[in-house]
Amino acid sequence: MIAEWVQPLWNRGETHVPSPGLCIYCGRFHISKLSDEHVIAYSLNGSLILDKSSCRICAGKINKFEQPALKLVYGSARFALLMNTRARAKDRKKTTKVTIYRDGEPLEVEVHIDDWPPFVIPFLDIGKPIALTGLNVPGYDSYKFSLTFVPNPNGKFPEWGQTIRMKDEFIFKSVAKKAHSFASAVLGPRSFEHWLKPVLFGPANKSFTQLVGSSDEPCPYPNVLHYMNLEILERFMLGASGGNIRAVSDKIVVVKIWLFAKFIKRPYVVVVGRLTGEGGISSPIFLPGSLLAPL
């Protein structure tokens, strides 16, 4: 493992990685027009920030899938866990509307945060990314969708039911964004080929599972909010040169992401790209006072 990042359940201050001087998604160099990039969204209590690293155009494209993911996929968890919001403290919502079922009929009620019923966190059980299996299966999409219910013993509405309104695309793209930005923070955006661009900016398609997957690996810090690590895997292949067959190798950047690790014990596994070595390992890997560290 090259680096890891632990996000505690409660905020403990921000950690800033110096700007790479370009957009980590498209490579534009207009640093005066770049904005800061949260590796895990501020609204999910993410506190690792890559300074001046996203151009306005790419930030707009990212928001088109990240904002729906935050609202539709993780909305109930964010409300129940009192996660970050841009609203001022005095304006923060204390109630929200939920649908409960009584005598088989839906009923919309206003619920206070203290009475919030069980909340739901979705997870895509995808299996190992195709790029790590050695297989070539175009269109492979045999993944399962699972929900983790987190009970609230004080909740007053046991009849509550929730519908997760989402597209799988939101999860694939938002997970890929976290992996790409984490690799950029650790290695520098020039140090690896950007294989995730079609996932981030292309139309939804079944080839997402080539690079984005999941595993059953337990989180080494089971009581934290989020956890990520980055490792370099060496892939050996046979190649021909001058009529001779020889072994060649690639170094592949892989990021594992445990979102809501306290509640969901499995990670997403993302193949970010091939290590090029250009620029080497960047100094942010040694940031003092953080849990981003070489292992």
Order of alpha helices (4+ residues) and beta strands (2+ residues): beta-beta-beta-beta-alpha-alpha-beta-beta-beta-beta-alpha-alpha-beta-beta-beta-beta
